[in-house]
Amino acid sequence: MTPTVPPTPTPRPTATPTPVPTPTPTATPTPAPSELGPFTTYENATFGFSISFPQAWERQEGDIAGGEPLFFASSDLGVPRLLMDISWAQKLGQPKDYGAEVLQIYRSAAAQMRVLSEGDVSLPDGTKGYSYVIEIPGQQVTLTGTLLVVARGSQVFQALAQTIRTDFERNRADLERIVRSFRFKEQTPFGVRRAQSFVMRDDSPTVFDPAVIGDATSARYAQQVYSGLVTLDRELKVIPDLAESWQVLDGGRTYLFKIRSNARFHSGKQVTAQDVKYSIERAADPELRSEVAGIYLDDIAGLRDRLSGRTRDVSGIEVMDSTTLRIRITSPVPYFLAKLTHPTSYVVNRDDIEKGGRLWFLKPDGTGPFKIKGWDVGVVMVLERNDLYYRAPAKTQYMVIWNVGGNGQTMFEAGDVDVAALGGEQAQQAQAASSPLRSQLSITPELGIYYLGFNHKLAPFDDVRARRAFAMAIDRDKILRELMFGTAPKASGVMPIGLPGFDPQLAPVAYDPVRAKALWNEALAAKNLKVESVLFQISGYSGVDVIQEMAKQWEANLGVKVQLQLVSGNTNRARILSQAGANLFEYGWVADYPDAHNFLDVLFHGTAINNIGAYTNAQFDRLLEEARTEQNEATRTAKYREADRLLLSDVGAIPVYYFRNYWLVKPYVKDWFLSAQRVPDFATIRLDRQV
């Protein structure tokens, strides 16, 4: 499946809101003589703070995930007003340091902003901060206000009370009173205390209906809340899950599953064979438009008839009784059970979906080790232990996953999170013998690859010489050494290190700019082409600096300019590539199941849905088709290795690097485990804060 873009470790810019009336939040009147009238207090449990402002003001909580401030309030004229927001420190420091970072954010939105005065401040409860008086010119009026910056851990809170410049001195005492009323409270998202929970930072899931999940981030969440017939253990071997056992019959064409008698949905409803049948048939419903059902369920007899709308059921799935399910597949493929571990076949509760409406998945009735206690989409998800779980219950009651935040290492050092992912220079530095973080660093392999693909339908890359020229014109050793700081292994073929069938003898295409230029000229001359530029579609699978360096090397070594086009990684990439007339694209892939089929076949077979660049090679396809049903493991491995060598020789793509994970883990976090699919095992995590 496709990995999602990693979190951006930069402060979040503050938007300029337009306050509108909303229901009044829980408030505590604070009577006091004031130019602006009596005050009331707003409290935010998610981020743990309170602040007071005039009771008569209109107020609204902002969409922080959409770039709005946390909270804003104003008089009915729009000013005076209060903007309350949060960003995250790049590194830990003093109040003045945090203030300087906040000013950079403000200046990025208002370049003409002026600082009229500044200084340290101490709030009545002893909290230390930094204060400014700032002036922001506008097209019609200039706003002047008092800005307070206070930090807790890596969280940097900003309270800005402002009015038009001519009214500032008259209202100054009230504006200062507003910002200095800021108080820290215990941070309790959805009522969950820090001491009760494991806390981490991760991207937000892009979807949460398992039938349509195609990205690695969404799958990580889904595996905590849902489950399927089978799953993978820590060695990526298929083991029973909702099914307590199964039989393989008819020469590998029929599977008979026995459902656990103690399997329950979160609601307590028993899981039956009919629930499994419904879930798979729902995933294949053409109205659902799942782009992954045809990839992970296509071996089931009758599945494609259901996908195309020719039938309402899947003929290969038969309910024998409430706990027995029979599934027939079209060919005896050895990886069928492994494909069933993908979220597409996870079991859902039909009643829950039909009663829950369009947004049923915001609090689904799953079967996994955790259930959703609360979810502020794009901000934070809180998972609660499922005490009805049919296997060993989770060891920690709550998992708090923040989808907003900043630099992972800084959040970790501040104690805001219990684990943090590192990359690039931070990962390199943490490995140094002198690093205080070295003892807390966990390094694990990942079955994933970053590669560059070609549009094989469009000249000049329908010619292997042009493809080889581009492969030979980039110095991957330099990129991995200087830009990725040696934290990722160079890729040779498409099958990554650790995958059954990986060929350690496979040699990658060597960097040779002289030969690359000659091949490029040959390819263009053969078709009488003059190519001054190529269009390269990017989706954030690698860093901008890596993309820019590759483009720079292509231009220097081949004399061709590279135009970059940003596209979403969650779109139909093949369609977007074709519509845009793009020549190149970047892609990342993490194993859905530990089999070469999931890389070579799923990504490059001539008929594969994920064959974005439309690569075709009859000999390559034949090898893959033979390997699909080959029962002798040695023979099957040999066929996949031959296919990988052929793909490299034909330059069907340019393998760049394999993935590797670097995580900081607090000493009190016990039994932390990250699989080679980059999925943490939340159920086994135990917190021993006495350490």
C-alpha positions, 0 to 999 in steps of 0.5 A, a space after each residue: 500500500 502507499 505510504 502517506 506523506 510524513 508530518 511536516 515538522 514546522 509551526 502551523 501558520 495562523 489564519 485570520 478568522 471572521 468571527 461568527 456567533 456560535 453557542 457559548 462554551 462553558 463559562 465562568 463569569 468574572 465581574 470586574 470594572 472594564 471598558 469592555 464590560 464583564 468577562 467570561 472564561 473559555 476552557 479548552 480541555 483538548 489542549 488544556 488552557 483557559 482564557 477570559 474575555 468580554 462576556 458580550 463578545 461573539 466567539 467560535 472555536 476554529 478548525 485547527 486542522 484546517 489552519 484556523 486559530 484554536 479560538 477567536 472572539 470579538 465584539 459585534 463590530 469585529 474589533 476588539 478581538 481575541 485570537 487564541 492559537 497554538 504552534 510547536 517549537 522547533 527546539 526547546 528554549 526560553 520564552 523569548 526564543 518561542 516568541 521569536 518563532 511566533 513572530 516568524 509565523 506572523 510575519 509570514 502572513 503579514 510582512 509589514 508587521 511591526 513590533 512596538 515593544 516587547 519583554 518578559 512577563 510573569 502571569 499571576 500563577 507564575 507561568 513565564 512568557 514573553 509579550 509584545 505589542 505589535 502593529 499589523 497594517 491592513 488595506 483599510 485599517 491598522 490593528 494594534 494589539 498585545 501578543 502573549 506567548 507562553 509554552 508548555 513542553 513543545 506547545 507554544 500558545 499565543 494569545 493576541 488581543 487587538 483593536 484598531 490602532 486609534 483605540 488601542 491606548 483606550 482599550 490597552 488595559 483590557 486587552 492586556 487583562 485578556 491575554 494575561 488571564 491565560 491559564 494552563 489546565 490539565 490536558 484531557 482530550 475526550 476526558 482522558 488524562 496523560 497518566 492513563 494513556 500512551 501518547 504519540 504523533 502520527 498523520 491523520 487517517 485519510 479514510 476509515 472505512 476498511 473497504 476502501 483503505 489503500 494507504 499505510 497510515 489509515 491501515 495502521 489505525 484500522 488494524 487497532 479498531 477492526 479485524 479480519 479472518 486472519 492476521 500477521 504475527 511479528 514474523 509476518 506469518 499468517 495466524 488465526 484472528 476472527 477465524 480460530 482455524 481453517 482447512 485448505 481443500 480442493 488442491 488449494 482452491 477452497 478454504 473452510 474457516 471456523 469463526 471464534 465463538 467468543 468473537 464480538 463487536 465492540 457493541 457486544 454483538 456476536 460475529 458470525 460467518 454472515 458478517 464476514 460474507 456481508 463485509 467482503 461483498 460490501 467491499 466489492 459493491 460497485 457503488 462503494 467504488 473501492 479502488 483496492 477491493 479488486 487488488 486484495 479480494 480478486 482471487 475470490 470466485 465471483 468477486 469481479 462479477 460483483 465489482 462490475 455490478 453483474 451480480 449482487 453477491 459473490 458466488 465464491 463465498 458461502 455461509 455454511 452455518 453461523 460460525 462456518 464460512 467457505 471461500 472458493 478462489 479461482 486459482 490455488 495461489 499461495 498468498 491468498 491468506 496473506 491478502 486477507 490480512 489487508 483492511 479490505 476484508 476486515 469485518 464490519 457490523 451491517 446494523 452499525 453502517 445502516 443506522 450510522 448514516 454517511 459518517 458511520 465510520 467516525 465511531 465504528 462498531 469494530 472487532 479490534 483490540 481498541 474502540 474509538 472513544 473520541 475523534 476530532 478529525 485531523 486533530 486527535 484520536 483517542 482509542 480505548 481498550 476493548 474489554 470484549 476483545 476475543 484475544 488478550 486485552 490491551 495492556 494500556 487503557 487509552 491510546 492518544 494519537 495527535 494529528 497536529 504537532 511539530 518536530 517529533 524529536 522536540 515533542 519527545 524531549 519535552 515529554 509531550 509524546 512517548 515515542 517519536 519517529 525520526 528521519 534524515 539528519 536527526 536519525 543520524 545524530 541520534 545514533 552517535 555515541 555521544 547522543 543522549 538519545 542513543 539509548 532510546 533509539 529503536 531501528 527496525 527494517 521496513 518492507 517498503 521502497 521508494 522508486 521513480 516511474 515512467 509514463 511508458 505510453 509517452 515518448 521519450 520514455 517508451 524507449 528503454 535507452 531514454 529510461 536507462 539514461 535517466 536512471 544512470 544520470 542520478 547519483 543515488 549514493 550522493 543523495 542518500 549520503 548527503 541528503 538522507 544522511 545514510 539512513 536509508 539503504 540504496 535499492 537494487 531491485 523492486 523487492 526490498 530487503 527482508 522480503 522472501 525472494 530478495 536478491 542480494 546479488 542484484 546490482 543496481 544501475 550504476 551512476 554514469 553521466 557520460 554514458 547517460 548523455 550518449 543514451 539520451 541522445 541516441 533515444 532522441 535521434 532515433 525518433 527525431 525528437 527534441 526534448 527540452 523539458 519533462 514533467 515530473 509528478 510528485 506527491 511528497 513520498 520523499 523530501 523536497 530536497 531529494 526531488 530538487 537534487 534529482 532534477 538538478 542532476 538530470 538537467 546537468 547531465 542530460 541538458 533537460 529541464 524538469 518541471 515539477 507538478 504536485 498531485 495528491 497521493 490519494 488520487 487515481 495516479 494512472 489517470 492523473 499521469 495520463 491526463 497531465 501528459 506527465 513523463 515521470 512520477 515518484 511512488 512509495 510502497 509498503 508491503 500489504 503482505 510479505 510476498 513478492 506478488 505484492 511488489 512485482 505483480 501488484 505494481 508492474 504486471 501489465 494489467 495491474 491497477 497500480 501499474 501507474 506508468 503502464 509498463 508492459 513486457 510479455 516475458 515479465 508478465 509470463 514470469 509473474 503469472 507462472 509464479 502466482 500458482 507455483 507451489 514449489 517455493 524455491 521455483 517460485 522464488 527463482 521466477 520472482 528474482 528473474 522478473 526483478 532482474 528483467 524489470 531492472 534491465 528493462 528499466 521499468 522503473 528506477 528503484 531509489 531506496 528502501 525504507 528503514 524506521 527510526 523511533 525514539 521510545 521512552 524508557 517507561 514504554 515496555 513491549 513497544 513493537 513496530 512491524 516491518 509494515 510500520 504498524 505498531 502493536 498497541 495492544 502489547 504496549 505497557 507503561 511502567 512510569 516507575 522507571 
